Amino acid sequence: MIRTRFAPSPTGYLHIGGARTALFSWLYAKKHGGQFILRVEDTDRERSTQEAVDAIFAGMEWLGLTAEEGPFYQTQRFGRYKEVMQQLLDDGKAYHCYCSKERLEQLREDQMAAGSKPRYDRCCLNREGAPPEGVDPVVRFLNPTEGSVVVDDQIKGAVVFDNAELDDLIIARSDGSPTYNFCVVVDDLDMQVTHVVRGDDHLNNTPRQINILTALGANPPSYAHVPMILGDDGQKLSKRHGAVGVMQYRDDGFLPEAVLNYLVRLGWSHGDQEIFSVDEMIELFDLADVNKSASAFNTEKLCWLNQHYMKESDPQRLANLLEPHLQKLGIDPASGPDLVDVVEAQRERAQTLVEMAEISEFIYRDFSEYDEKAAKKNLRPVAADPLVQVKQALQSLEDWAPEALHQVIIDVSEAMGVKMGKVAQPLRVAVVGRAASPGIDVTLFLVGKEACLRRIDQALAFIDQRAAVS
């Protein structure tokens, strides 16, 4: 059975690159009826935090990337690492090294001065006699010096590493704690991982890990190293490009299905298709189709996808998701119309839930200033009479519904002998404060009768004031 894993280090949030790696790993397991394992690589105790663990789990849950097994924590497996470490020492495939930091630095300087690649000189490999007093040794893996390691990468193809270029890797620190490359090997072995999907920044670790696995008599898993993600400017994706943490996209008003759809297209494609359901991703995804080169993040495309999914999503679900974004603006959604009505009116006018909340603020709050261009064009003295007429009609209207409101605009326009726009547009600017909003009937319905009448009065006062000044 195919078993993949996602193994983040809890030193920060779940970033976009990690999320894409998790997605690819999850999809590959799902496609082949396999299992996806979640492992927390928390051996860096100084930098690992529970807050980061929680953030990673939250990101995985939000994206729907559930694991069949785990989470497993490396810090809870130190006994197992010690056992395997001793096995390598007993078999003569690892050895204790007592060299001081000063000696190693001098060795490095001398080798570089001689034009040689810095590497440990195996000074302690065949050390005889009693060990130095007061020195806690590290443990080094005895790396082969002959031959090569061929990484048959599912994305990059065959990558060859000469063993002569690899060093005797430290697999346990002087305090006895195991190092990253050793823990990963033992974990992948014990958890029967068959396919390792990870960022290509780990490619140089792979021959070392394969050699340790071989020394333990195990067959290495299949590897797939995913190229990095670049920003719009071609540089490595970082905070300066905007949000890089997955949960920040939620806070910025994106839907998880849009982020997933965007991530799967970052370096993978299926013809010209852009929109993929999760089921389609599982059916069509293959590691062999992942691009070998880096992918560029395109925020505009993500926004386009998000708008697509907002249009397609269940209105009640969107209403539930919109509510906290309105609350962040200090708006109590209960003070206005049914949120489902707001969503249906605004979903095609916004690319994110944050934008939807912002453009819906007029529904809940009066405003003190008009958009200057809209007011200059629409709130002129000539608009006063249509506004007065429509106000009178709205005051007497008992059925405050879009259909009835639409009829009021028609009736006033016909009575005045003008086109609907001569009534509707000044009314829109009066009620909304700007020239853009949903249909005028829906706009009036959402704002409510009392607020509409109050804002028409405000607009009439504004027109009078402008006339007095000019």
C-alpha positions as CSV (number, residue, x, y, z in Angstrom):
1,M,0.0,0.0,0.0
2,I,1.2,3.5,-0.8
3,R,1.9,5.6,2.3
4,T,2.9,9.2,2.0
5,R,3.6,11.7,4.8
6,F,3.7,15.4,5.6
7,A,6.2,16.3,8.2
8,P,6.3,20.0,9.0
9,S,8.7,21.5,11.6
10,P,6.6,23.6,14.1
11,T,8.7,26.7,14.1
12,G,6.0,28.9,12.4
13,Y,2.7,28.9,10.6
14,L,1.8,26.5,7.7
15,H,3.1,28.4,4.7
16,I,1.9,28.2,1.2
17,G,4.8,26.1,0.0
18,G,4.3,23.6,2.8
19,A,0.6,23.5,2.1
20,R,1.2,22.7,-1.6
21,T,3.6,19.9,-0.6
22,A,1.0,18.5,1.8
23,L,-1.7,18.7,-0.9
24,F,0.5,16.8,-3.5
25,S,1.4,14.2,-0.9
26,W,-2.3,13.8,0.2
27,L,-3.5,13.6,-3.4
28,Y,-1.0,11.0,-4.4
29,A,-2.1,8.8,-1.5
30,K,-5.8,9.3,-2.2
31,K,-5.4,8.6,-5.9
32,H,-3.8,5.2,-5.2
33,G,-6.1,4.2,-2.3
34,G,-3.2,4.7,0.1
35,Q,-2.7,6.4,3.4
36,F,-1.5,9.9,4.3
37,I,0.5,10.3,7.6
38,L,1.0,13.5,9.6
39,R,4.2,13.8,11.5
40,V,5.5,16.7,13.6
41,E,9.3,17.1,13.3
42,D,9.8,19.0,16.6
43,T,13.3,18.0,17.6
44,D,14.4,21.6,17.4
45,R,13.2,22.3,20.9
46,E,14.4,25.9,21.0
47,R,12.3,27.0,18.0
48,S,9.4,24.6,18.1
49,T,6.3,25.9,19.8
50,Q,2.8,24.6,20.6
51,E,1.4,27.7,19.0
52,A,3.1,26.7,15.7
53,V,1.8,23.1,16.0
54,D,-1.8,24.5,16.5
55,A,-1.4,26.8,13.5
56,I,-0.2,23.9,11.3
57,F,-3.1,21.7,12.4
58,A,-5.6,24.6,11.8
59,G,-4.3,25.1,8.3
60,M,-4.5,21.4,7.5
61,E,-8.0,21.2,8.9
62,W,-9.1,24.3,7.0
63,L,-7.9,22.9,3.7
64,G,-9.5,19.5,4.5
65,L,-6.2,17.6,4.3
66,T,-7.0,15.0,6.9
67,A,-4.5,12.2,7.8
68,E,-5.3,8.5,8.2
69,E,-2.5,8.3,10.8
70,G,-0.9,10.8,13.2
71,P,0.0,13.3,14.3
72,F,3.3,11.6,15.4
73,Y,5.8,13.7,17.3
74,Q,9.5,13.1,17.0
75,T,10.1,14.2,20.6
76,Q,8.0,11.3,21.7
77,R,10.3,8.8,19.8
78,F,13.7,9.5,21.3
79,G,13.9,6.0,22.8
80,R,13.4,4.5,19.4
81,Y,16.1,6.8,17.9
82,K,18.5,5.8,20.6
83,E,17.9,2.1,19.9
84,V,18.6,2.4,16.2
85,M,21.6,4.7,16.9
86,Q,23.1,1.9,19.1
87,Q,22.4,-0.6,16.3
88,L,24.5,1.4,13.9
89,L,27.3,1.8,16.5
90,D,27.3,-1.9,17.2
91,D,27.5,-2.7,13.5
92,G,30.4,-0.4,12.9
93,K,28.3,1.9,10.7
94,A,28.5,4.8,13.0
95,Y,31.2,6.1,15.4
96,H,31.8,8.5,18.2
97,C,33.6,11.8,17.4
98,Y,35.4,13.8,20.2
99,C,36.8,16.5,18.0
100,S,36.4,20.0,19.4
101,K,34.7,22.8,17.7
102,E,38.0,24.6,17.3
103,R,39.7,21.6,15.6
104,L,36.8,21.3,13.2
105,E,36.9,25.0,12.3
106,Q,40.7,24.8,11.7
107,L,40.3,21.7,9.6
108,R,37.7,23.5,7.5
109,E,39.9,26.6,7.0
110,D,42.9,24.4,6.0
111,Q,40.9,22.4,3.5
112,M,39.4,25.6,1.9
113,A,42.8,27.2,1.7
114,A,44.1,24.1,-0.1
115,G,41.1,24.3,-2.5
116,S,39.5,21.1,-1.1
117,K,35.9,20.6,-0.3
118,P,35.5,20.9,3.5
119,R,34.7,17.5,5.0
120,Y,35.5,15.6,8.2
121,D,38.8,13.8,8.1
122,R,37.7,10.8,10.2
123,C,40.2,11.6,12.9
124,C,38.1,9.7,15.4
125,L,37.1,6.7,13.3
126,N,39.8,4.4,14.6
127,R,40.6,6.3,17.8
128,E,42.3,4.1,20.4
129,G,42.8,4.5,24.1
130,A,40.6,6.2,26.6
131,P,38.4,9.0,25.4
132,P,39.2,12.6,26.4
133,E,37.9,13.5,29.9
134,G,34.9,15.8,30.1
135,V,34.1,15.6,26.4
136,D,30.7,14.4,25.3
137,P,31.1,13.0,21.8
138,V,28.8,13.4,18.8
139,V,27.9,10.3,16.7
140,R,28.8,10.3,13.1
141,F,27.4,8.1,10.4
142,L,30.1,6.2,8.5
143,N,29.2,7.2,5.0
144,P,30.5,5.0,2.1
145,T,33.4,6.5,0.2
146,E,33.0,4.5,-3.0
147,G,30.3,4.6,-5.7
148,S,27.3,6.9,-5.9
149,V,23.8,7.3,-4.8
150,V,21.2,7.6,-7.6
151,V,18.0,9.4,-6.5
152,D,15.3,8.3,-9.0
153,D,13.2,11.3,-8.4
154,Q,9.6,11.2,-9.7
155,I,9.7,14.9,-10.7
156,K,13.4,15.6,-11.4
157,G,14.4,12.3,-12.9
158,A,17.6,10.5,-12.0
159,V,19.9,12.7,-9.8
160,V,23.4,11.2,-9.1
161,F,25.5,12.0,-6.0
162,D,29.0,10.7,-5.6
163,N,29.6,9.2,-2.1
164,A,33.1,10.8,-2.1
165,E,31.4,14.2,-2.0
166,L,29.3,13.3,1.1
167,D,30.5,13.8,4.6
168,D,30.3,11.6,7.7
169,L,27.1,13.2,8.9
170,I,26.5,13.9,12.6
171,I,23.4,11.8,13.6
172,A,23.5,12.6,17.3
173,R,24.6,15.7,19.1
174,S,26.9,15.8,22.1
175,D,23.9,15.9,24.4
176,G,22.7,12.6,22.8
177,S,19.8,14.2,20.9
178,P,19.3,12.9,17.4
179,T,19.6,15.2,14.4
180,Y,17.1,15.8,11.7
181,N,18.4,13.5,9.0
182,F,18.6,10.6,11.3
183,C,15.1,11.1,12.8
184,V,13.6,11.3,9.3
185,V,15.2,8.0,8.3
186,V,14.0,6.1,11.3
187,D,10.5,7.6,11.1
188,D,10.1,6.9,7.4
189,L,11.3,3.3,8.1
190,D,9.1,2.7,11.0
191,M,6.0,4.3,9.5
192,Q,6.5,2.3,6.3
193,V,6.5,5.4,4.1
194,T,6.6,4.4,0.4
195,H,6.7,7.9,-1.2
196,V,8.3,11.0,0.1
197,V,7.0,14.2,-1.4
198,R,8.8,17.3,-0.2
199,G,10.4,20.6,-1.3
200,D,13.5,20.4,-3.4
201,D,15.4,22.2,-0.7
202,H,15.7,18.7,0.8
203,L,17.2,17.1,-2.3
204,N,20.7,17.3,-0.9
205,N,19.6,15.5,2.2
206,T,18.3,12.6,0.2
207,P,21.5,10.7,-0.6
208,R,22.6,10.9,3.1
209,Q,19.2,9.5,4.1
210,I,19.3,6.7,1.5
211,N,22.8,5.7,2.7
212,I,21.5,5.5,6.3
213,L,18.5,3.5,5.2
214,T,20.8,1.1,3.3
215,A,23.0,0.7,6.3
216,L,19.9,-0.4,8.3
217,G,19.1,-3.0,5.6
218,A,16.0,-1.1,4.4
219,N,14.8,-0.2,0.9
220,P,14.5,3.6,0.5
221,P,11.1,5.1,-0.4
222,S,10.4,6.7,-3.7
223,Y,11.2,10.5,-3.7
224,A,9.6,13.4,-5.4
225,H,11.1,16.8,-4.8
226,V,8.7,19.7,-5.6
227,P,10.3,23.0,-6.9
228,M,9.9,26.1,-4.8
229,I,7.3,28.8,-5.3
230,L,8.3,32.3,-6.4
231,G,6.6,35.6,-5.9
232,D,5.2,37.6,-8.8
233,D,8.6,39.3,-9.1
234,G,10.4,36.0,-9.6
235,Q,12.0,36.1,-6.2
236,K,11.5,33.3,-3.5
237,L,8.1,33.7,-2.0
238,S,8.3,35.6,1.3
239,K,6.3,37.9,3.6
240,R,7.0,40.9,1.4
241,H,4.8,39.4,-1.3
242,G,1.8,39.5,1.0
243,A,0.3,36.6,2.9
244,V,2.3,33.4,2.8
245,G,0.6,31.7,5.8
246,V,-2.4,29.5,4.9
247,M,-4.6,30.9,7.7
248,Q,-3.9,34.4,6.6
249,Y,-5.7,33.6,3.4
250,R,-8.7,32.6,5.4
251,D,-8.5,35.9,7.4
252,D,-8.2,37.7,4.0
253,G,-11.5,36.3,2.9
254,F,-10.5,33.4,0.7
255,L,-12.4,30.1,0.6
256,P,-10.4,26.9,1.2
257,E,-11.6,25.3,-2.0
258,A,-10.2,28.3,-3.9
259,V,-6.8,28.0,-2.2
260,L,-6.7,24.3,-2.8
261,N,-7.6,24.7,-6.5
262,Y,-4.9,27.4,-6.8
263,L,-2.3,25.3,-5.0
264,V,-2.8,22.3,-7.2
265,R,-2.2,24.4,-10.3
266,L,1.0,25.8,-8.9
267,G,3.4,23.6,-10.9
268,W,0.8,21.0,-12.1
269,S,-1.7,21.1,-14.9
270,H,-4.2,19.0,-16.8
271,G,-4.6,20.4,-20.3
272,D,-6.1,23.8,-20.1
273,Q,-8.4,23.0,-17.2
274,E,-8.4,25.7,-14.4
275,I,-11.3,24.7,-12.2
276,F,-10.9,21.4,-10.2
277,S,-13.1,19.9,-7.6
278,V,-11.3,17.8,-4.9
279,D,-12.6,14.6,-6.6
280,E,-11.2,15.7,-9.9
281,M,-7.8,16.5,-8.3
282,I,-7.6,13.0,-6.8
283,E,-8.6,11.4,-10.1
284,L,-6.2,13.4,-12.4
285,F,-3.2,14.3,-10.2
286,D,0.1,12.5,-10.9
287,L,3.6,13.4,-9.5
288,A,5.0,12.7,-13.0
289,D,3.1,15.7,-14.3
290,V,4.6,18.2,-11.8
291,N,6.8,20.8,-13.4
292,K,10.5,20.6,-12.8
293,S,10.9,24.3,-12.7
294,A,9.7,26.8,-10.0
295,S,6.2,28.2,-10.1
296,A,5.3,31.9,-9.8
297,F,2.5,32.9,-7.4
298,N,-0.2,35.0,-9.0
299,T,-2.5,36.7,-6.6
300,E,-4.8,37.9,-9.4
301,K,-5.5,34.3,-10.5
302,L,-6.2,33.3,-6.9
303,C,-8.7,36.2,-6.6
304,W,-10.3,35.1,-9.8
305,L,-10.7,31.5,-8.6
306,N,-12.0,32.7,-5.2
307,Q,-14.7,34.8,-7.0
308,H,-15.7,31.7,-9.0
309,Y,-16.1,29.7,-5.9
310,M,-18.0,32.4,-4.1
311,K,-20.5,32.5,-7.0
312,E,-20.9,28.7,-6.8
313,S,-21.0,28.3,-3.1
314,D,-24.1,27.8,-1.0
315,P,-25.4,31.2,0.0
316,Q,-26.0,30.2,3.6
317,R,-22.5,28.9,4.0
318,L,-21.1,32.2,2.6
319,A,-23.4,34.1,5.0
320,N,-21.9,32.2,7.9
321,L,-18.4,32.9,6.6
322,L,-19.1,36.6,5.9
323,E,-20.4,37.3,9.4
324,P,-17.0,37.5,11.2
325,H,-15.6,39.8,8.5
326,L,-18.5,42.2,9.1
327,Q,-17.9,42.0,12.8
328,K,-14.3,43.0,12.3
329,L,-15.6,46.2,10.8
330,G,-17.6,46.8,14.0
331,I,-20.9,45.8,12.3
332,D,-23.5,43.7,14.0
333,P,-25.0,41.6,11.1
334,A,-28.2,41.1,13.2
335,S,-28.9,44.9,12.9
336,G,-29.5,44.5,9.1
337,P,-31.2,42.2,6.6
338,D,-30.8,38.5,6.3
339,L,-27.2,37.8,5.5
340,V,-28.2,35.4,2.8
341,D,-29.8,38.3,0.9
342,V,-26.6,40.3,1.3
343,V,-24.5,37.5,-0.1
344,E,-26.8,36.9,-3.1
345,A,-26.7,40.6,-3.9
346,Q,-23.0,41.1,-3.5
347,R,-21.3,37.7,-4.4
348,E,-20.6,38.7,-8.1
349,R,-19.3,42.1,-7.0
350,A,-16.5,40.9,-4.7
351,Q,-13.5,38.7,-5.1
352,T,-13.1,37.9,-1.4
353,L,-15.3,37.9,1.7
354,V,-13.3,40.8,3.1
355,E,-14.2,42.8,0.0
356,M,-17.8,41.7,0.3
357,A,-17.9,42.9,3.8
358,E,-16.4,46.3,2.9
359,I,-18.7,47.0,0.0
360,S,-21.7,46.0,2.1
361,E,-20.9,48.5,4.9
362,F,-23.5,50.9,3.5
363,I,-26.3,48.5,4.2
364,Y,-25.7,48.8,8.0
365,R,-24.2,52.3,8.4
366,D,-25.0,55.8,7.4
367,F,-22.1,57.8,5.9
368,S,-21.0,61.4,6.2
369,E,-19.2,61.7,2.9
370,Y,-20.1,60.9,-0.8
371,D,-17.8,59.7,-3.4
372,E,-16.7,63.0,-4.9
373,K,-17.0,62.0,-8.6
374,A,-20.4,60.3,-8.1
375,A,-21.8,63.3,-6.1
376,K,-20.6,65.8,-8.6
377,K,-22.4,64.0,-11.4
378,N,-25.6,62.8,-9.7
379,L,-26.4,65.0,-6.8
380,R,-26.9,68.3,-8.7
381,P,-29.9,70.6,-8.4
382,V,-31.6,68.8,-11.3
383,A,-31.7,65.7,-9.1
384,A,-33.6,67.3,-6.3
385,D,-37.1,66.9,-7.8
386,P,-36.7,63.2,-8.7
387,L,-35.4,62.5,-5.2
388,V,-38.4,64.4,-3.6
389,Q,-40.8,62.5,-5.8
390,V,-39.3,59.1,-5.1
391,K,-39.1,59.9,-1.3
392,Q,-42.8,60.6,-1.2
393,A,-43.6,57.4,-3.1
394,L,-41.3,55.3,-0.8
395,Q,-42.9,56.9,2.3
396,S,-46.3,55.6,1.4
397,L,-45.0,52.2,0.3
398,E,-46.1,49.4,2.6
399,D,-44.7,46.4,0.8
400,W,-40.9,47.0,1.2
401,A,-39.8,44.3,-1.3
402,P,-37.6,44.5,-4.4
403,E,-40.5,44.1,-6.9
404,A,-42.5,46.9,-5.3
405,L,-39.5,49.1,-5.0
406,H,-38.6,48.6,-8.6
407,Q,-42.2,49.6,-9.6
408,V,-41.8,52.8,-7.6
409,I,-38.8,53.8,-9.7
410,I,-40.7,53.0,-12.9
411,D,-43.8,55.0,-11.8
412,V,-41.8,58.0,-10.7
413,S,-39.8,58.0,-14.0
414,E,-43.0,57.8,-16.1
415,A,-44.7,60.4,-14.1
416,M,-41.8,62.8,-14.6
417,G,-41.3,61.8,-18.3
418,V,-37.6,60.9,-17.7
419,K,-35.6,57.7,-18.2
420,M,-35.2,55.4,-15.2
421,G,-31.5,56.3,-14.8
422,K,-32.4,60.0,-14.1
423,V,-34.2,58.7,-11.0
424,A,-32.3,55.6,-10.1
425,Q,-28.8,56.9,-10.2
426,P,-29.2,60.0,-8.0
427,L,-31.2,57.7,-5.6
428,R,-28.4,55.2,-5.6
429,V,-25.8,57.8,-4.7
430,A,-28.1,59.2,-2.1
431,V,-28.6,55.9,-0.4
432,V,-25.1,54.3,-1.0
433,G,-22.8,57.2,-1.2
434,R,-21.2,56.0,-4.4
435,A,-22.3,55.2,-8.0
436,A,-21.9,51.4,-7.7
437,S,-24.1,49.0,-5.9
438,P,-26.4,46.0,-6.6
439,G,-29.7,46.8,-8.5
440,I,-31.4,49.8,-7.1
441,D,-34.4,47.7,-6.0
442,V,-32.2,45.3,-4.1
443,T,-30.1,48.1,-2.7
444,L,-33.2,49.9,-1.3
445,F,-34.5,46.6,0.1
446,L,-31.3,45.8,1.9
447,V,-30.8,49.3,3.4
448,G,-34.4,49.4,4.7
449,K,-37.1,52.0,4.6
450,E,-36.1,54.2,7.5
451,A,-32.5,54.5,6.5
452,C,-33.4,55.1,2.8
453,L,-35.7,58.0,3.7
454,R,-33.1,59.4,6.1
455,R,-30.3,59.3,3.5
456,I,-32.6,60.9,0.8
457,D,-33.1,63.8,3.2
458,Q,-29.3,64.0,3.7
459,A,-28.8,64.0,-0.1
460,L,-31.4,66.8,-0.6
461,A,-29.6,68.9,2.1
462,F,-26.3,68.2,0.4
463,I,-27.8,69.5,-3.0
464,D,-29.2,72.6,-1.3
465,Q,-25.8,73.3,0.3
466,R,-23.9,72.9,-3.0
467,A,-26.4,75.2,-4.7
468,A,-26.0,77.9,-2.0
469,V,-22.2,77.8,-2.4
470,S,-22.1,78.0,-6.2
